């Protein structure tokens, strides 16, 4: 979001700002970063609004990249240290994970979805969502910095892998 069109123009990446809902090899996917899927925190909601604001992005791009990268690393390390020192478990349980609760609610209203794929929580988790007429698969991808997890769909199944 802060890099504007850099990844699209220089690397050919498709950037999806919110959710992507579509078909891959005949299956319906709902893919989202995951920060917009039921997180009840007001402070997180406000921070997300600020970071996604065009005004904040416009101001941020006028700051030298050395300073913005320093700020990003400082922010990230602060959050990592806070989580490490926290008593919060990585996986809170199926009944407490907001992405899982959100996906269950969404699946009951949209039973055509076959796969939900999220990031954001930095945990590796897969599970089956049971519907009235069929099941859906949910994957929380983990993170790519230290655990290097990613997801692959081969036309038959979705897998979490490590490189």
N, C-alpha and C positions, 0 to 999 in steps of 0.2 A: 504494500500500500504506500510505503514511503518512497519506493523506487519508481513510482509512476509507471511509465511504459518501458523501462529499461529491460526487464526480463522478456517482454514480448518482442521488442525491437532487436535486441542484441542476441538473445538466446532462442527465440522462436517459441517460447513457452506460452501456453494459454493460461491466462489468469482469470480465475473465477472469484469475484468479490464476495459472493454470498454462497448460495447453494447451487448445485447442478443436479438436474433431474432429467434422466434420459436413458436410452437403451445402449447397452454394450453387449454385442454378440447374442442378442435375443433376450436379454434379461434387463429388468428395470432397476436402475441404480439411483440412489439419493446420496449425493456426496457433498459434504460440507466440512469446513474447517472444524466446526463443532462449538465454537465459542458463542454461537447464537442459539444453541439448542437447549434452552431451559436453565441456564445458569442464573440462579436467583439473586446473585450479589448485585446490589445497587452500585457499589463502587466500580465493579467490573463493567457494568452497563454504561456508566458515565465515561470510564476510561476508553471503552470500545468506541463510543460515539465521538470522543475527542480525537482518537487516533485515525478514525475514518473520515474526519471532517476535511473538506477540501481546503478550508482556510488554514488549519494546522499543517496540512501537507504542503501548502504553498509556502508558509513561513519556514518550515523545516528544510525545504530544498535550498534555501538561501544560506544555510549554515554549512561550513566546510565539512566534507565527508569524514575527515579525521575526527572531528568533534562528534559528529552524529554516530559514527561507529563506536567511539568511546562510550557515549551515552547508552547505546544499545547493549554493549557488553556489560556495563555497570548495572543497568536495569535487569538484564537477564541473570547475571550472577547474584544479584540481591534476591531475586525471586527463587533461584535455585537454592541459595543458602537458607532462606526462610522455609522452604519446603523440607529441606534436609533436617533442619532443627525442629520442625513441626512434629507433632504426634500423629498427624493425619497419615493414614495408610495410603499406599499407592492406589489400591483398588478399594473403594469404600463399601462395595457390596452392590448387588444388582438392584436392591431396593433404594439405594442412596445415590447412585450415579445419575446425575441429571441428564446426561446424554442417553442413557439406556431408558430412563423414564420417558423422555421426550420421544424417542424412537417408538416405544411401545404405543404411546398415545397416537403418534402420527400413523403408525401401521394399522391401527384399528380404523382410522378414517381413510387410509389409502392402501388397501390390501393388494394393490397391483405392484407394490415395491417388492423386489426380490432381495436387494442388498442395500444396507446402510453402511456408509464408510465415513468415519470421523477421525479427526486429529485432536489437537488442542490439549487433551488431558495428559499426554506424555506417558500413557500406560498402554501396554499391549494386551488387548482383550478381544476375544471373539465369543459370540454366543448366538443361540437361535431364539428368534422371537416367534412365539406360537400364535397363529391366527385361527380364525374360524374354519377357513377352507384350505389354507396353506401356511407354510412357515416362511419367515424371512431370516436373513443372516445379517448380523451386525458385527462390524469390525472397528475397533479403535486402534489406530495404526501405531501408536507408541511415539517414538521420536527418532530422528535421524542423526543426531549429533553424537551421542555416546553409545546407544544401542543399535543404531543403524537399521531400524525396521522399516519395511515398506510392504505394500500389498500388491498381489498379482492375481488377476482373474484370467483363467485359461479357457473359458467357455464352459467349463464344467463346475469348477469350484473356485472360491476366493481363498487365498492363503496369505498369512503373514510370514514374511521371510526376513532374514538378516543377511547383510552382505559382508 
